[in-house]
């Protein structure tokens, strides 16, 4: 009997609690269900979005016709602008602008990557392309300034562009130092590269 009495007390207390807070409990349950549905839906579509972006990106890289590849790349950065693959695709567009001498396009694409918070390794490559743009337009000082923004400067191309820029500015000691670094790094990473001949040639006419 005592146990039954205690059980009745517990039940009554629960009824009173529910009666007093039933609206709050109802709102909590509805909120929990809503958040769960939204989270599940977001994850589902986000994963689907990233999967499609990944597949289309690698399909894009396999396109051999450059005209078709660039047109696809322009559409890709619009359709998948929230995907990390968008910043990688922009590197293709920057490289294409560089080849075509579209200097304004290079600068605009690099600025867009900066504004979108692109990953460091992507920005490093973008700065490298922009440095080549300044080197091609006889703006060696700007090329050197851009190279200083690169977080991982221990790259053959960085040293090579530095050497070429310093050489044009008649800073021959700095140029020689950069060429030596490029040659040393190349000997470790790719000793058979034909680029070594180019570096030696640049050193011989300093």
C-alpha positions in Angstrom: 0.0 0.0 0.0 2.8 2.4 0.9 4.5 1.7 -2.5 1.2 2.3 -4.3 0.8 5.6 -2.4 4.2 6.8 -3.4 3.6 5.8 -7.0 0.4 7.8 -7.0 2.3 10.8 -5.6 4.9 10.6 -8.4 2.1 10.2 -11.0 0.3 13.2 -9.6 3.4 15.3 -9.6 4.1 14.4 -13.2 0.6 15.3 -14.1 1.0 18.7 -12.4 4.4 19.3 -14.0 3.0 18.4 -17.5 -0.1 20.5 -16.9 2.0 23.5 -15.9 4.7 23.2 -18.6 2.9 21.3 -21.4 3.2 24.3 -23.8 6.9 24.6 -23.2 7.4 20.8 -23.6 5.4 20.9 -26.8 7.5 23.8 -28.2 10.7 22.0 -27.3 9.7 18.8 -29.0 8.5 20.7 -32.1 11.8 22.7 -32.2 13.9 19.6 -31.8 12.0 17.8 -34.6 12.3 20.9 -36.8 16.1 21.3 -36.2 16.6 17.6 -36.9 14.7 17.8 -40.2 16.6 20.9 -41.3 19.9 19.5 -40.3 19.3 16.2 -42.1 18.0 18.0 -45.2 21.0 20.4 -45.2 23.5 17.5 -44.9 21.7 15.5 -47.6 21.7 18.3 -50.1 25.2 19.6 -49.1 26.7 16.1 -49.6 24.8 15.8 -52.9 26.0 19.2 -53.9 29.7 18.4 -53.1 29.5 15.1 -54.9 28.2 16.7 -58.0 30.8 19.5 -57.8 33.6 16.9 -57.4 32.4 14.8 -60.3 32.0 17.8 -62.6 35.3 19.2 -61.6 37.2 16.1 -62.6 35.2 15.8 -65.8 36.2 19.4 -66.5 39.9 18.6 -66.1 39.7 15.8 -68.6 38.4 18.0 -71.4 41.2 18.4 -74.0 39.7 21.2 -76.0 40.9 24.4 -74.2 38.0 26.6 -75.6 35.4 24.1 -74.3 37.3 23.7 -71.0 37.4 27.4 -70.2 33.7 27.8 -71.1 32.8 24.9 -68.8 35.1 26.4 -66.1 33.3 29.8 -66.3 29.9 28.0 -65.8 31.3 25.9 -63.0 32.5 28.8 -60.8 28.9 30.2 -61.0 27.0 26.9 -60.4 29.3 25.7 -57.6 30.5 28.9 -56.1 30.1 27.6 -52.6 32.2 24.5 -53.3 36.0 24.4 -52.6 36.4 23.2 -56.2 35.3 26.6 -57.4 38.6 28.2 -56.3 40.6 25.5 -58.0 38.7 26.1 -61.2 39.4 29.8 -60.9 43.1 29.0 -61.2 42.4 27.6 -64.6 40.7 30.8 -65.6 43.6 32.9 -64.2 46.1 30.8 -66.2 44.0 31.2 -69.3 43.8 35.0 -68.9 47.6 35.0 -68.4 48.2 33.1 -71.6 45.9 35.5 -73.5 47.5 38.6 -72.0 44.2 39.5 -70.3 46.0 41.3 -67.4 42.8 42.8 -66.0 41.2 39.4 -65.9 44.1 38.0 -64.0 43.9 40.7 -61.3 40.1 40.4 -61.0 40.2 36.7 -60.6 42.9 36.9 -57.9 41.0 39.6 -56.1 37.9 37.4 -56.2 39.7 34.5 -54.7 41.0 36.7 -51.8 37.4 38.1 -51.2 36.0 34.5 -51.1 38.6 33.4 -48.6 40.2 30.8 -50.8 42.5 28.2 -49.2 46.2 29.2 -48.7 47.6 26.8 -51.2 45.1 28.1 -53.9 46.1 31.7 -53.1 49.8 30.8 -53.3 49.3 29.6 -56.9 47.1 32.6 -57.7 49.8 35.0 -56.5 52.4 33.0 -58.5 50.4 33.5 -61.7 49.8 37.2 -60.9 53.6 37.6 -60.3 54.1 36.2 -63.8 51.6 38.7 -65.1 53.6 41.6 -63.6 56.9 40.1 -64.9 55.4 39.9 -68.4 54.3 43.6 -68.2 57.7 44.8 -67.0 56.5 45.6 -63.5 59.2 43.7 -61.7 58.7 45.6 -58.4 55.1 44.5 -58.2 56.0 41.0 -59.1 58.4 40.8 -56.1 55.8 42.3 -53.8 53.2 39.7 -54.9 55.7 36.9 -54.3 56.1 38.1 -50.7 52.5 37.3 -50.1 53.0 33.6 -50.8 52.9 31.5 -47.6 55.0 28.7 -49.0 57.8 30.4 -50.9 60.0 27.4 -51.1 59.0 26.7 -54.7 61.2 26.5 -57.8 58.9 28.8 -59.7 59.0 31.4 -56.9 62.8 31.5 -56.9 62.9 31.6 -60.7 60.5 34.5 -61.0 62.4 36.3 -58.2 65.6 35.8 -60.1 64.2 37.1 -63.3 62.7 40.1 -61.7 65.8 41.0 -59.7 67.9 40.5 -62.9 65.7 43.0 -64.8 66.1 45.4 -61.9 69.9 44.9 -62.2 70.1 43.5 -58.7 72.4 40.8 -59.9 73.5 39.4 -56.5 69.9 38.9 -55.5 69.1 37.3 -58.9 72.1 34.9 -58.5 71.0 33.9 -55.0 67.4 33.2 -56.3 68.7 31.2 -59.2 70.9 29.1 -57.0 68.0 28.3 -54.7 65.9 27.4 -57.7 68.6 25.1 -59.1 69.3 23.5 -55.7 65.6 22.8 -55.0 65.1 21.5 -58.6 68.0 19.1 -58.2 66.3 17.6 -55.1 62.8 17.4 -56.5 63.2 16.9 -60.2 66.9 16.5 -61.3 66.0 15.5 -64.8 63.9 18.7 -65.5 64.8 20.7 -68.6 64.2 23.8 -66.5 67.7 23.4 -65.1 69.1 24.4 -68.5 67.1 27.5 -68.5 68.3 28.4 -65.0 71.9 27.8 -65.9 71.4 30.0 -69.0 70.0 32.8 -66.9 73.0 32.6 -64.5 75.5 32.6 -67.4 74.3 35.9 -68.8 73.9 37.7 -65.5 
